[in-house]
Amino acid sequence: MKNNLIFQQLFESQSSTFTYLLGDAVSKEAILIDTVIQTVDRDLKLVAELGLKLVYVLDTHIHADHVTGAGEIRKRTGVKTAVPQAANVPCADLNLSDGDELNFGSFKIKTLETPGHTDASLSYLCEGMVFTGDVLLIRGTGRTDFQSGSAEVLYESVHKKLFTLPPETQVYPAHDYKGFTSSTVEMEIRHNPRVGSRKTKTEFVQIMKDLKLDLPQKISESLPANMTCGTSQSKDELVKFQTLNPQELTARFDQALIVDVRGPEEYFGELGHIKNSHQITLGDNLKQFLEGYNRSEEIVFVCRSGQRSQDAAKLGVSMGFQKVSHLGGGMLNWNECKLPVEHKGRA
């Protein structure tokens, strides 16, 4: 480990979750891995005390036993959140897959796809350390009996991705229930009673079948919340955006970014579009477009009748934007008010 790498291992006792803080002592850029909503204040206080600036909050998978703190941290700091691409979480800023790399200062963290505990699990490799989530625990593994888990797939992930790392690689899991804090790849190959110690895949699959575990106590709360980046509110509470009438929108021309989420044919079609609006079709293109903007930016979404713009507004809120509105009634309403439109310009 380089001298200027800051490393802190933090623990949340109720769910036995480890959160990891890594930072560059020179640039002061930092990342958090596997945060917990109950310890967000603690984590941000530590970040401030160390004089660090968060650039990413990463989750190894969609947790079933606790609610992630990623969404709340993004709300407070504007940091980008990241989850496995296969998890299909629309509100995340980054969806990572095998081999993706993120930089914080002079350091780089690399993603390894390690499914099995869930069908969308990542491990993160950085400076001789691997953060294994719930895939590989110290002298154990994560369960494989829900969230599309698979004992066969987990065995392959561990043996082909994690056990092929240098033997001295430090192993840091997302949980521990036995009092351990870290291990090494070599120690887990030798002594892990489930997936190491020369266990075959057939033996491992039988071990996992025989576990008979109860579901996590907070699964009904955690999974829905973590699919919205840790937002635990009801659906109605989550949707926090304004509906503007055409006159109210005209008063925001100088302050707001206006995004028309119709397709190009509609944008340049009969109803026209609002001058200086951006045509970004609702879907992946819109999400990629929004990733480039500060979360304090004021955004107004527009469509034909107001339905798609509501969906876009919900996406904006879920991504952490604080000033989100949409045009009620869409361009139909705008035209009824006989306000100016254009049929050429920005697409």
N, C-alpha and C positions, 0 to 999 in steps of 0.2 A: 504494500500500500504506500502510495506517495506521501511525503511529509505534509503537503499542502491539501490533502483530502480530509475534510471534516466528516466524521462518522459518529452518529448517535443511534443507539438501539433503545427504543421506548416500548413500554408495555401497558396494555389495558387489561385489568384483571378480570372484569366480568366475562369477557369473551376470550380471554387468554391470547390476545392479539398483539403481535409485534408490529410496530411502526418504525420505519427506518428513515433517518434524515442523512442525506449526503450533500456535501457542499464543497465548493472550491474556495479555499482560504484567501486566494488572491483576487479573483473576480467577484467573489461573494455570491455567485449564482448557486442555487441549491434545488434539490428535488426531495419529495416525500414519497414513500412507498407504503401502501396499505394503511391508510388513515382510518380513524374511527370517529364517528360524529361526536361522541361524548368527550373526546380529548382534543378537539380542535383548538380550544383556548390554550391548552398546555403546549401544543405543538407550535402554534403561531407565536406564543411568548418566547419559546426557545429560539425560534428562527430570528426574532427581533433581538434577543440577548446576544446572539452570535453575530449580529450585523449582516445577516444573509438576506438575499432576495430570492424568493421561490420563482422558478420558471416552469416546473411541471409537478403535478401530483399524479402518481401512477397507482393503478390497482392491478394486482396479479390475476384477478378473476372477479366474477360477480359473486360477492360473499353472501352466504345464507345465514350466518350466525351473528352478524352485526351490520349496521348501516355505515357505509363509507362516509368519511368527512370531506371527500373531494369536492362535492358541489358547494358546500358551505365555505370551504377555503377559497374556491374560485369566486364566489359571491363577494367575499371580503377583500380579496387581493387581485383578482383578474388573472390569476395563474391559469395555465392550460391543463386540462385533465386528460388522462389517457387510459384506455381499457383495451382488452384484446379485440381485434377486428371481428372475430367470429362471434363475439357476444352480442353484436348488433344493438349497441346502445346509442340511439340517435343524439342524445344530449352531449356526449363526450366530444371534446375538441379534437382528439387524435384517436384513431383506431389502429392499433399496432399489430403487425404480423411478424412472422419469423425473419430475423435478420435486420429488422429496423433498428436504427441507432438514434439516440438523442444526446445532445451535448449540454453540459452545464459547466461553464468556464472551460478549462483545459481538459476536462474529463468527459468520457463517453460511456453511455450505458447502452447495452445491446440486448435486444429481445430474443428469447428462445421460445418457440411454441412448444408447450409441454402439456397437452391435453390429457385427460384421464380422470382427474378429480371432477372437473366439468369438461364439456366439449370446447370450452373457450378459456384456457388457462395459459398464462405466460410465466416464464421465469426471466429475471433480469440479471445480466452479467456485467460486473464493473470492477476493475482493479483487483482481480483475484478473489472476488466475492460473488456468490450467486444467491439471489433472493428467489426462493423456490415456491412462494405462496403456500398452497395446501397440497401441492403435488408430492414433494418430498419433505417429510418432517424429520426431526432428530430421533432416530431409532423407530421410525414409523412412516406412514404415508397418510394422505388424506383419504377420506371415504370415497366410494365410487358408485353409490347406490341411488343417486338422484342428480338432477341438472344434467342429464345426458352423460353421466359419468360412465366410465368403462374400465374395468380392472385390466383387461388386455391392453388397452391403449395407454393406461398409466404406466404399466410395466415397460412398454416400449419407450415412452417418453423418458423415464428415469434411466434406462439402460443405454439408449442411443443418444440422448441429449445431455443428461447430467453426469452419468458415470463415465462418460468419455472426456470430461473436463480434466485438467491437471489434478492429480491426487491431492495436492495441497490447497486446492480451492476451498475457501471458507463457505460453509452452507448456513444461510440464514432463512429460516422458514417464517411463514405468517403467523404460526401459532406454536405454542408448546404447553403441554399439560403435565410435564414431569419435572420441571425445574431446570431444564437445559436452556442455554442461550444460543449456542452455535455448535457446529461440528465441521467436519471436512468431508470432501468427496471420498477420500480414502477410508475414513472411519465408517462412513455409511455403507460403502461396498463391503467392508469386513463384518460390520456388526448390526446392520439394520435387519431386524428379525423378519420383516415382511418382504422386502424387495432386495435386500443384500444377502450376505451369508450364503452365496451360491444358490439361492432359491430359483427354481425354474418358474416360467410363466404359469404353468399349470398349477404349481403349488401356491403361487401368489393369488391366482384367481380363486382357488378354494379357500384360502385364508380370508379373502374379502367377502365371499359368500357366507362364511360362518360368523361374521361379526354381529349381525342382528342389532344394529344401532337404532336408537330413537332419533327422530328428526330433531334438528336444532330448534331450541325453544323460540327463537325470534325469526324463524324462516318466513312466516306469513307477513311479517313487517319488513324484513330485510330485503328479500328479493324484489318486491315491487319498488321499494325506495331506491335500491341500487340500480335498477333499470332506468331511473331518472337521476342518476349521478348523486344519489344520497338524499334526494328530496323526499321527506317522509310525510308531507302534507297530502291531504286528499286531492283528487283530481281538480276539483273546483278551486281549491286554495292555490294549486300550482299555477293556474292560468291567471297571471297578474299582468294584464296589459290593457291599454285604453282603446276604446273605439271612438274614432274621430269622425265628425261630419265634414263635408267638403270645405266649409268655411274655416273650420278649425285647422284643417290641413294647410290651407293657404297661408295661415299665420305662422306656420312652422317651416316654410320653405328655406329660410336662411339658417335654421338650426339643425334640421333633421336630414338624415340620409333616407331618401325615398327609394324603396326597392319594389319593383313590379314583378310579381312572381308568376305571371302568365308566360306562355310560350311566345316565341318571336312572331308567329303568324298573328296571334291575338294582339300583341303589343303594337304591331304596325298596322293592325286591321281597322275595321270600321269604327270602333270606339276610340281608337287612338290611345295616347298615353300622356302622362304629365311631363312637362318639360323638365329636363335634367334628372329624370328618374333612371334607375339602373334596371335593366331587364335581366333578371336572374331566375330561371325557372325553378319552381318549388321541387325540392328533392336534394340529391347529393350535391348538385352544383350550388344550391343556395347555402348549404352547410359549409362548403369549402370557401365560398365568398365571405361568409360571416366570420370565419376563423381569422381573417386578416384584420379585423377591426377591434378596437378597444371596447371592453364591455361597458364603459360609461357612455359610449356613443348613442345618440338618440336615433332610433330607426322607426320608420313608418312603412308598413307593408301594404301593397295595393294589388287587387286582382279584378276580375270582371264584376262579381256580385258581392264579395266580402267573405266567402267561405274559405277559399284557399289562403287569403291573407290572414285569417284567424289561425289556420294551421301553421303558417309561417311565423306568426307572432308567438305561438306556443313554443315553436322550436327556438326562437330567439330567447325567450324567457328561460327555457331549459338549459341553454348554453351560457347563461349568466348575464345576459344583457339587462341593464337596469331601467332603461327608458324605451319601452316597446309600445307601439301603437299600430292600429290598422285602420284603413278607410272603410267605414261602415257603408254597405251598399255598393262598394267598389266603383268601377268606372261607369257603371250604369247610373249610379247616383250622381257622380261627377258630371256626366253629360246632361242629366236632367236639370242640374243647376246651371247649365249653359256656361260652365267654366272652360277656359282655353285648353285645347289638346293639340298634340303634335302627332304626325304620322311618319316622321323620319327622325333620325338622331341616334342616340346611344342605344346599343343593343347589348 
